[in-house]
Amino acid sequence: MSEKKDIYNGPLEKVSDYCWRIPKSYKPGMRVDGLIFASQKLIQEIRKDQAPEQVANVAFLPGIQYASIAMPDIHWGYGFSIGGVCATDPEEDGVICPGGIGYDINCGVRLVKTNLFYEDIQSHLKQLVKELFIEIPTGVGRSGKYKFDKKELKKLMAEGVPYLLRRGLAAERDIEYTEAGGKLDDAEPENVSERALERGAEQCGTLGSGNHFLEIQIVDKIWDPEIAAVIGIEPGQVCVMIHSGSRGLGYQVCDDALKMLRDVPAKYGIKLPDKQLACAPVDSPEGRKYIGAMRAAANFAWCNRQLLMWQTREVFESVFGQSWQQLQMNLIYDVAHNIAKFEKHEVEGKEKKVWVHRKGATRAFPPNHPEIPDMYRKIGQPVIIPGDMGRASWLMVGNAASMEKTFGTTCHGAGRMLSRTAAVKKAQGRRIDQELEEKGVLALARSWKGLAEEHPMAYKNVDDVVDVVHKAGITQKVARLRPIGVIKG
């Protein structure tokens, strides 16, 4: 664990073995309590970060319901902590807050299965990783092979993945197994700035940099055989995980919104403890403008991951000499983890429609929820939790308790323990690629720094994080996936 001293010295009352409360009495102006889901081990590390203070600050937002919530992968972010969740009710002057969504709007993860097993891929692994790295654009600002003029880009942002279906770049099944069908209704591309459009014109179908990755993984362990059988995975099976978002377009949408909203809280008499929580009433002109642009960026992100998957299928076809259909490269599911959505939830015994902000947090709807594809209706929504590139990732499903405790939400990853600067400092003089290869992971990146920023010790152990949400009853473990090949920016 880190040797950093505690930064947060405020109250953390133990609610259960896996939940801690910041009472609303902590700061005058808090409208609700803060709740952090964590184990004793993780809460000690969480205290060494500013994130709990941000959980308390989010509780100031007008219209916030039940609690300001944080997941066990919580760490400091812009406005909200990464791992932060809140719901606001527009009927109670609820606000929309870009800091509760993040700069990379609809950053998310998709998991693709194949009919290949480790023994089928072992001798092809180096070629496969190399071809993926050549064919799939990675790195800061990189453009890809898919070009969209302004008119096409606006259609893509308005229609989401169904637009790509008409272009022959998606299958019907891809849409069915993407959260929200790969499209948020009422997107407003006209609310997206020219600068954002310029940044996105050649970036749909590109991986980007930072913590974004494409991994070839092996199903390492099955935790729940019955659920795994419904999903169609078994030990030793090859899967592909893709983690990316809305690239420069989404970043610009957020940046534009924060500038637009700078003086808006004062205009509506909203008092906040942190200017990074700049927000607007949901039904105000400013709120509606941002929501329309945010939805457009979210649709762009789903299209980005769809095109990344499409290119991955093409590489597998080339390496193995079979079509992706023959290789059964089917999408298990695609989840967003930087988004706000208008959803029905029960709050204190009353059904409400609220704006659920998920910032570094994943939707985790339970069995029988109407938004889950028919095949998964009895088991719950698949939830994909990426870890670091040296250890593991997890496939889970949503439980009923997620609706009771977290507005249908769970964690989104391992969560950083070191800033990127600290991670690079710790990696000085090391060959992270060689260290990973010794663990059985082939990694290719555009730069030494790209791997150094993301080396395994920069992150919490994802097993510890997943254990919390499993034992808290929010999500159910299904399978652990081990990386064997990685490409990064």
Backbone torsions as a table, in degrees:
resi	resn	phi	psi	omega
1	MET	NA	162.0	-179.5
2	SER	-66.3	153.2	176.9
3	GLU	-97.6	8.2	179.1
4	LYS	-62.0	149.0	175.5
5	LYS	-81.2	161.0	177.7
6	ASP	-60.7	135.6	172.2
7	ILE	-99.6	-40.7	179.4
8	TYR	-90.0	118.3	179.7
9	ASN	-116.3	14.0	178.5
10	GLY	-78.9	-177.1	-176.7
11	PRO	-72.0	141.6	170.3
12	LEU	-139.8	96.4	-177.4
13	GLU	-88.1	131.8	-178.9
14	LYS	-75.6	119.1	177.1
15	VAL	-90.9	-42.0	178.5
16	SER	-154.9	-177.5	178.1
17	ASP	-62.3	-17.6	-174.9
18	TYR	-129.9	20.3	179.3
19	CYS	-150.4	138.4	-176.9
20	TRP	-132.0	141.2	-174.9
21	ARG	-111.1	137.0	164.1
22	ILE	-103.4	106.1	-174.8
23	PRO	-65.6	147.7	-177.2
24	LYS	-67.7	-10.4	174.9
25	SER	-74.6	-10.3	-177.4
26	TYR	-58.8	-43.4	-179.0
27	LYS	-133.4	129.1	173.5
28	PRO	-58.8	127.4	-177.9
29	GLY	112.6	-18.6	173.9
30	MET	-66.3	129.3	-177.7
31	ARG	-91.6	-23.6	-178.7
32	VAL	-142.7	169.1	173.4
33	ASP	-72.1	163.6	166.0
34	GLY	-101.6	142.9	177.4
35	LEU	-128.9	126.7	177.0
36	ILE	-117.7	122.8	176.5
37	PHE	-88.2	117.3	-177.4
38	ALA	-166.0	157.7	172.5
39	SER	-85.7	171.1	175.4
40	GLN	-58.1	-41.1	179.7
41	LYS	-62.0	-46.9	-176.3
42	LEU	-73.6	-33.9	-177.3
43	ILE	-65.4	-30.8	177.0
44	GLN	-63.9	-38.9	177.5
45	GLU	-73.0	-37.4	-178.8
46	ILE	-62.5	-33.1	178.3
47	ARG	-62.4	-21.1	-176.8
48	LYS	-88.2	19.6	-175.8
49	ASP	-137.1	160.5	177.8
50	GLN	-79.8	-3.0	-172.7
51	ALA	-58.0	-43.1	179.4
52	PRO	-59.1	-34.8	176.6
53	GLU	-62.3	-37.2	177.9
54	GLN	-68.4	-34.8	175.3
55	VAL	-59.5	-43.2	177.9
56	ALA	-64.9	-41.4	-178.6
57	ASN	-63.9	-38.3	179.3
58	VAL	-61.2	-27.5	-179.2
59	ALA	-66.9	-7.6	176.2
60	PHE	-81.0	-15.7	-170.9
61	LEU	-63.5	132.8	177.2
62	PRO	-58.5	138.5	176.5
63	GLY	78.9	4.6	-178.8
64	ILE	-64.8	141.2	-175.3
65	GLN	-112.1	140.2	168.8
66	TYR	67.1	-65.3	-177.7
67	ALA	-167.8	157.7	164.8
68	SER	-87.7	121.8	-166.6
69	ILE	-115.9	147.0	174.5
70	ALA	-138.2	147.7	-177.6
71	MET	-94.5	167.3	-176.1
72	PRO	-67.4	-14.6	176.0
73	ASP	-90.6	15.5	-177.4
74	ILE	-55.1	136.7	167.2
75	HIS	-157.2	167.7	-171.4
76	TRP	-61.2	138.5	178.1
77	GLY	-141.2	-167.2	178.9
78	TYR	-85.6	112.2	179.4
79	GLY	77.5	-82.0	172.2
80	PHE	-80.4	152.1	165.8
81	SER	-67.2	153.6	168.8
82	ILE	-74.8	125.3	-168.6
83	GLY	102.2	10.9	-177.6
84	GLY	-95.4	146.2	-178.2
85	VAL	-139.5	135.8	168.2
86	CYS	-152.9	157.5	176.4
87	ALA	-123.9	133.9	178.0
88	THR	-120.2	143.0	-177.1
89	ASP	-103.5	116.2	-179.9
90	PRO	-63.3	-21.8	177.9
91	GLU	-74.1	-13.0	179.2
92	GLU	-120.2	40.0	179.3
93	ASP	62.8	29.4	-179.1
94	GLY	-63.0	149.8	-175.7
95	VAL	-113.2	163.1	168.2
96	ILE	-109.9	135.6	-172.1
97	CYS	-130.7	110.0	179.7
98	PRO	-56.1	-32.8	177.8
99	GLY	-65.0	-17.8	177.1
100	GLY	-89.2	4.8	179.3
101	ILE	-122.1	-43.6	175.6
102	GLY	105.6	169.3	179.6
103	TYR	-71.5	-39.7	-179.4
104	ASP	-91.3	80.1	-176.5
105	ILE	-58.1	131.1	-178.0
106	ASN	54.7	36.4	160.3
107	CYS	-58.9	139.6	-176.7
108	GLY	-165.6	-174.2	-173.7
109	VAL	-135.3	142.0	169.3
110	ARG	-128.5	147.5	-178.8
111	LEU	-121.4	127.2	-177.3
112	VAL	-116.3	132.0	176.9
113	LYS	-99.7	164.2	175.1
114	THR	-136.7	173.8	173.6
115	ASN	-96.4	12.9	179.0
116	LEU	-89.4	153.0	174.8
117	PHE	-123.1	169.9	-172.9
118	TYR	-53.8	-41.4	-178.6
119	GLU	-65.6	-25.6	178.1
120	ASP	-74.7	-26.9	-169.3
121	ILE	-106.6	-18.3	-170.7
122	GLN	-52.8	-48.1	-176.8
123	SER	-75.7	-13.7	-179.1
124	HIS	-101.9	-2.6	-167.2
125	LEU	-61.0	-46.4	-178.6
126	LYS	-61.4	-44.1	178.5
127	GLN	-62.7	-42.5	-177.0
128	LEU	-64.0	-47.4	179.5
129	VAL	-63.1	-42.5	179.4
130	LYS	-61.9	-45.3	-179.2
131	GLU	-65.7	-39.5	176.8
132	LEU	-61.5	-41.7	-179.1
133	PHE	-66.6	-35.0	179.1
134	ILE	-72.4	-44.0	-170.6
135	GLU	-85.1	-27.6	-175.4
136	ILE	-104.0	117.8	-177.1
137	PRO	-64.2	128.8	177.6
138	THR	-129.3	156.7	174.9
139	GLY	107.6	168.1	-176.8
140	VAL	-62.5	126.8	171.6
141	GLY	70.2	2.2	-175.8
142	ARG	-64.5	139.9	174.8
143	SER	-99.6	163.6	-176.1
144	GLY	-121.7	-167.2	-175.5
145	LYS	-84.9	-12.4	-179.7
146	TYR	-95.0	117.6	-179.2
147	LYS	-113.9	134.7	179.2
148	PHE	-127.5	125.6	174.4
149	ASP	-72.7	175.1	-173.5
150	LYS	-58.1	-42.5	-179.5
151	LYS	-64.6	-43.5	179.3
152	GLU	-66.3	-40.0	-178.7
153	LEU	-63.4	-39.7	179.0
154	LYS	-67.9	-35.9	175.5
155	LYS	-65.2	-43.1	179.1
156	LEU	-59.5	-43.8	-179.0
157	MET	-70.4	-29.7	179.3
158	ALA	-78.0	-35.7	-169.6
159	GLU	-107.5	-16.1	179.0
160	GLY	67.4	-150.4	-173.9
161	VAL	-61.0	-32.6	175.3
162	PRO	-54.1	-28.6	175.5
163	TYR	-63.6	-41.2	179.2
164	LEU	-69.3	-29.8	176.0
165	LEU	-58.9	-44.4	179.3
166	ARG	-67.3	-24.1	178.6
167	ARG	-88.2	2.8	179.7
168	GLY	76.3	22.6	-176.7
169	LEU	-116.4	17.9	177.5
170	ALA	-157.6	157.1	173.9
171	ALA	-109.6	157.2	179.2
172	GLU	-53.4	-40.5	-177.5
173	ARG	-65.0	-31.5	178.6
174	ASP	-60.6	-39.6	180.0
175	ILE	-69.3	-44.4	-177.0
176	GLU	-60.4	-33.8	-175.3
177	TYR	-103.5	24.6	171.8
178	THR	-111.8	135.3	177.9
179	GLU	-49.9	133.6	179.7
180	ALA	62.3	17.8	-178.0
181	GLY	65.7	20.7	178.7
182	GLY	70.3	22.9	-177.7
183	LYS	-156.7	126.2	167.3
184	LEU	-94.8	126.8	177.7
185	ASP	-66.7	161.0	175.8
186	ASP	62.9	28.2	170.7
187	ALA	-67.2	147.4	-178.0
188	GLU	-125.8	83.0	178.3
189	PRO	-57.0	-25.7	179.2
190	GLU	-66.6	-17.8	177.7
191	ASN	-85.5	-3.0	-179.2
192	VAL	-91.3	131.0	-174.1
193	SER	-69.3	160.5	176.7
194	GLU	-59.3	-39.1	179.9
195	ARG	-63.0	-40.5	178.3
196	ALA	-64.9	-41.6	178.5
197	LEU	-62.3	-41.6	178.6
198	GLU	-60.8	-42.3	-177.1
199	ARG	-69.3	-29.5	-176.8
200	GLY	-92.0	-11.5	-170.8
201	ALA	-56.9	-35.4	-176.8
202	GLU	-122.3	17.7	-176.2
203	GLN	-109.1	-0.9	177.8
204	CYS	-77.3	120.2	-173.4
205	GLY	98.4	23.2	177.4
206	THR	-125.9	146.7	-171.3
207	LEU	-80.1	-38.3	-176.6
208	GLY	87.7	-160.7	-174.4
209	SER	-129.4	-157.0	179.5
210	GLY	66.2	-132.7	-177.5
211	ASN	-87.7	8.0	178.0
212	HIS	-74.7	145.3	-177.2
213	PHE	-159.0	165.6	165.5
214	LEU	-127.2	124.5	-176.4
215	GLU	-123.0	137.6	165.1
216	ILE	-90.2	127.8	-174.4
217	GLN	-129.5	157.8	174.8
218	ILE	-115.3	135.6	173.5
219	VAL	-66.4	110.7	-170.8
220	ASP	-87.5	-39.1	-177.0
221	LYS	-155.0	136.2	174.6
222	ILE	-96.9	124.1	-179.6
223	TRP	-92.2	-39.0	-179.4
224	ASP	-127.7	96.6	-174.7
225	PRO	-61.1	-35.5	-177.9
226	GLU	-66.6	-45.7	179.3
227	ILE	-68.1	-41.1	178.4
228	ALA	-58.8	-37.3	-179.9
229	ALA	-65.4	-37.6	177.4
230	VAL	-64.9	-42.2	-179.6
231	ILE	-72.0	-31.0	177.2
232	GLY	94.1	41.4	176.9
233	ILE	-127.7	153.1	179.9
234	GLU	-149.0	164.1	-176.1
235	PRO	-56.7	139.8	177.9
236	GLY	85.6	-7.6	-177.5
237	GLN	-71.6	145.2	179.2
238	VAL	-88.9	130.0	174.6
239	CYS	-128.3	165.9	175.8
240	VAL	-128.3	130.4	177.4
241	MET	-113.4	133.8	-177.8
242	ILE	-123.3	125.7	-178.1
243	HIS	-125.4	109.7	177.5
244	SER	-162.4	176.1	-176.5
245	GLY	-141.3	-134.5	-171.3
246	SER	-98.6	8.8	172.1
247	ARG	55.6	-148.9	-175.9
248	GLY	-65.3	-28.1	179.7
249	LEU	-62.6	-49.7	-179.2
250	GLY	-64.7	-40.1	178.3
251	TYR	-58.6	-43.9	-177.3
252	GLN	-68.5	-37.5	177.1
253	VAL	-59.6	-44.3	178.9
254	CYS	-65.8	-45.7	-178.6
255	ASP	-60.9	-43.7	177.9
256	ASP	-61.2	-41.6	-177.9
257	ALA	-65.8	-41.8	-178.9
258	LEU	-64.3	-36.6	175.9
259	LYS	-67.1	-42.6	179.7
260	MET	-62.7	-36.1	-172.6
261	LEU	-92.5	2.5	-173.0
262	ARG	-52.0	-45.6	-176.4
263	ASP	-104.9	5.3	-175.5
264	VAL	-69.2	-41.4	178.2
265	PRO	-54.4	-44.1	179.1
266	ALA	-62.7	-38.2	179.6
267	LYS	-57.5	-37.7	-177.6
268	TYR	-102.0	13.9	176.5
269	GLY	69.6	29.1	-178.9
270	ILE	-95.1	123.9	178.8
271	LYS	-103.9	126.5	-175.5
272	LEU	-128.2	148.8	179.1
273	PRO	-82.6	-8.2	-175.2
274	ASP	-147.5	123.3	-178.3
275	LYS	-64.1	-19.4	177.2
276	GLN	-69.4	-10.2	176.0
277	LEU	-91.3	19.5	178.0
278	ALA	-45.2	131.9	-172.1
279	CYS	-152.2	176.1	177.1
280	ALA	-146.6	147.8	173.2
281	PRO	-53.8	138.5	-175.8
282	VAL	-52.7	-41.0	-173.9
283	ASP	-94.4	12.5	175.7
284	SER	-83.4	160.8	176.9
285	PRO	-56.6	-40.1	-179.5
286	GLU	-67.9	-41.2	179.3
287	GLY	-63.8	-45.2	-179.4
288	ARG	-64.8	-37.1	-179.9
289	LYS	-63.1	-45.8	179.8
290	TYR	-65.8	-43.0	-179.0
291	ILE	-58.9	-43.1	178.6
292	GLY	-62.4	-41.4	179.1
293	ALA	-71.5	-39.9	178.7
294	MET	-61.0	-43.0	178.6
295	ARG	-63.4	-38.8	178.1
296	ALA	-63.1	-42.4	178.5
297	ALA	-66.7	-36.6	177.6
298	ALA	-62.8	-41.5	178.3
299	ASN	-65.0	-37.9	175.3
300	PHE	-59.5	-43.6	-178.1
301	ALA	-63.5	-41.8	177.7
302	TRP	-63.0	-37.7	176.4
303	CYS	-66.6	-37.1	178.0
304	ASN	-59.8	-49.1	-179.6
305	ARG	-67.3	-32.7	176.5
306	GLN	-63.1	-44.4	-179.3
307	LEU	-71.0	-32.1	174.0
308	LEU	-63.8	-41.6	177.6
309	MET	-66.5	-39.6	-179.4
310	TRP	-61.3	-43.1	177.8
311	GLN	-67.2	-36.6	177.2
312	THR	-61.8	-43.4	177.4
313	ARG	-59.7	-41.8	-179.8
314	GLU	-62.9	-38.9	178.6
315	VAL	-66.1	-45.3	178.2
316	PHE	-60.3	-40.6	177.6
317	GLU	-59.1	-44.5	-178.7
318	SER	-65.2	-43.8	-176.0
319	VAL	-72.4	-39.5	-173.4
320	PHE	-102.1	-3.9	175.3
321	GLY	66.0	27.6	176.7
322	GLN	-135.6	155.7	177.2
323	SER	-70.3	159.0	179.0
324	TRP	-64.4	-28.7	176.2
325	GLN	-66.8	-42.2	176.9
326	GLN	-63.7	-34.9	177.5
327	LEU	-79.1	-3.0	179.6
328	GLN	52.7	46.1	178.8
329	MET	-82.1	73.2	-175.9
330	ASN	-98.2	143.4	177.7
331	LEU	-70.9	123.6	172.6
332	ILE	-73.9	-52.6	176.5
333	TYR	-172.5	160.5	175.1
334	ASP	-128.5	126.7	-179.7
335	VAL	-122.1	144.9	174.6
336	ALA	-93.6	146.9	172.8
337	HIS	-137.1	18.8	168.7
338	ASN	-141.2	85.4	-170.1
339	ILE	-161.5	158.7	169.1
340	ALA	-123.8	133.5	-178.2
341	LYS	-135.5	147.7	-179.5
342	PHE	-89.6	109.1	-170.4
343	GLU	-131.4	156.1	174.2
344	LYS	-87.1	128.7	176.3
345	HIS	-143.7	152.5	175.1
346	GLU	-90.3	123.6	-179.7
347	VAL	-124.6	115.7	-178.9
348	GLU	50.9	46.0	175.2
349	GLY	81.6	1.7	-178.0
350	LYS	-121.6	132.0	177.8
351	GLU	-77.1	130.0	-179.9
352	LYS	-134.0	158.1	168.8
353	LYS	-103.4	119.2	-173.4
354	VAL	-130.2	157.7	175.7
355	TRP	-90.3	105.4	179.7
356	VAL	-88.7	115.4	175.4
357	HIS	-91.2	124.7	176.2
358	ARG	-122.4	110.3	-177.3
359	LYS	-115.3	99.8	-173.2
360	GLY	67.8	44.1	179.9
361	ALA	-150.1	149.4	-169.5
362	THR	-114.6	135.7	173.3
363	ARG	-60.5	140.8	-175.9
364	ALA	-144.4	65.2	-176.2
365	PHE	-70.0	146.3	-174.4
366	PRO	-83.6	174.3	175.6
367	PRO	-53.0	146.5	175.6
368	ASN	72.5	8.8	175.0
369	HIS	-73.1	135.9	-174.0
370	PRO	-64.3	-18.5	-178.8
371	GLU	-87.2	0.8	-179.9
372	ILE	-90.8	138.3	176.6
373	PRO	-55.1	148.4	-175.6
374	ASP	-51.7	-40.8	-175.8
375	MET	-62.0	-28.3	-177.3
376	TYR	-103.4	2.5	-171.6
377	ARG	-56.1	-37.2	-177.1
378	LYS	-83.2	-17.8	-175.1
379	ILE	-105.2	-17.0	-175.9
380	GLY	101.9	163.4	-177.4
381	GLN	-67.5	130.3	171.8
382	PRO	-60.4	138.5	179.4
383	VAL	-124.9	128.7	-175.1
384	ILE	-111.9	120.8	-176.1
385	ILE	-118.8	98.3	178.1
386	PRO	-73.0	143.0	173.6
387	GLY	-107.1	-152.9	176.7
388	ASP	-87.7	166.5	-171.4
389	MET	-77.7	0.0	178.9
390	GLY	-108.8	-7.9	-175.0
391	ARG	-121.2	-82.3	-173.4
392	ALA	-165.9	168.0	168.3
393	SER	-130.4	170.4	-176.1
394	TRP	-132.2	146.9	167.0
395	LEU	-109.8	127.5	-179.9
396	MET	-131.3	178.3	171.0
397	VAL	-135.1	154.5	-179.0
398	GLY	-72.4	147.3	176.6
399	ASN	-115.6	162.7	-179.4
400	ALA	-59.3	-33.3	-177.9
401	ALA	-63.4	-21.0	178.3
402	SER	-63.0	-35.1	179.5
403	MET	-72.7	-31.9	-179.1
404	GLU	-77.8	-33.0	-169.1
405	LYS	-108.7	-29.2	-166.7
406	THR	-140.5	22.7	-176.8
407	PHE	54.2	42.9	176.2
408	GLY	66.1	43.5	-171.1
409	THR	-136.9	149.1	173.8
410	THR	-137.9	-170.9	-178.5
411	CYS	-68.0	173.4	-178.2
412	HIS	-125.4	-7.5	-178.0
413	GLY	178.0	-161.4	-178.9
414	ALA	-78.0	-36.4	-177.0
415	GLY	87.0	132.6	-177.2
416	ARG	-70.5	143.8	168.5
417	MET	-106.7	-26.7	179.8
418	LEU	-121.5	140.8	170.9
419	SER	-63.9	165.8	179.2
420	ARG	-62.4	-38.7	178.5
421	THR	-62.5	-45.3	179.7
422	ALA	-66.0	-36.9	179.5
423	ALA	-64.5	-42.3	178.2
424	VAL	-63.3	-42.1	179.1
425	LYS	-60.3	-42.2	-178.9
426	LYS	-69.6	-22.7	-177.9
427	ALA	-92.6	-1.5	-177.1
428	GLN	-56.1	134.5	178.5
429	GLY	77.9	6.8	-177.0
430	ARG	-113.8	154.3	171.8
431	ARG	-106.4	93.2	-176.5
432	ILE	-62.1	-34.9	179.7
433	ASP	-62.8	-40.6	178.9
434	GLN	-69.3	-38.3	177.1
435	GLU	-61.6	-40.6	178.4
436	LEU	-67.8	-40.5	-179.7
437	GLU	-62.3	-34.5	176.6
438	GLU	-64.7	-23.7	176.9
439	LYS	-91.5	2.8	179.5
440	GLY	89.2	20.3	-179.0
441	VAL	-119.8	119.2	174.6
442	LEU	-88.2	122.5	-176.6
443	ALA	-126.4	130.8	174.8
444	LEU	-123.0	133.6	179.8
445	ALA	-141.6	161.1	-179.2
446	ARG	-68.0	-24.6	-175.6
447	SER	-152.1	160.3	173.6
448	TRP	-60.0	-40.4	-177.6
449	LYS	-62.7	-36.2	179.6
450	GLY	-57.5	-39.4	176.6
451	LEU	-79.7	-37.7	-177.4
452	ALA	-62.7	-40.2	179.6
453	GLU	-63.9	-26.4	-171.2
454	GLU	-115.5	16.9	-176.7
455	HIS	-63.9	155.3	-170.0
456	PRO	-51.9	-38.2	-176.3
457	MET	-73.8	-4.4	173.8
458	ALA	-75.9	-9.3	-173.5
459	TYR	-122.4	154.1	168.6
460	LYS	-64.7	159.4	174.6
461	ASN	-72.4	117.9	-176.2
462	VAL	-60.5	-27.1	177.3
463	ASP	-61.9	-38.8	178.8
464	ASP	-66.4	-40.4	-179.1
465	VAL	-66.5	-48.8	-178.7
466	VAL	-63.7	-34.7	179.4
467	ASP	-58.8	-36.5	-179.0
468	VAL	-64.9	-52.2	-176.0
469	VAL	-69.3	-27.5	175.4
470	HIS	-68.6	-49.9	-177.2
471	LYS	-73.5	-23.6	174.8
472	ALA	-78.6	-7.1	177.6
473	GLY	81.8	10.4	-177.6
474	ILE	-78.1	-45.9	177.5
475	THR	-137.4	155.2	-175.6
476	GLN	-108.1	128.8	175.8
477	LYS	-63.5	137.5	175.6
478	VAL	-119.2	-53.1	-176.1
479	ALA	-154.1	147.4	174.7
480	ARG	-103.1	136.0	-177.9
481	LEU	-119.6	132.1	-176.8
482	ARG	-105.3	128.9	179.9
483	PRO	-72.9	141.8	172.5
484	ILE	-126.4	-15.7	178.1
485	GLY	-151.2	135.9	-175.5
486	VAL	-137.9	137.2	165.9
487	ILE	-120.6	142.0	-177.4
488	LYS	-143.9	168.9	175.5
489	GLY	-77.4	NA	NA
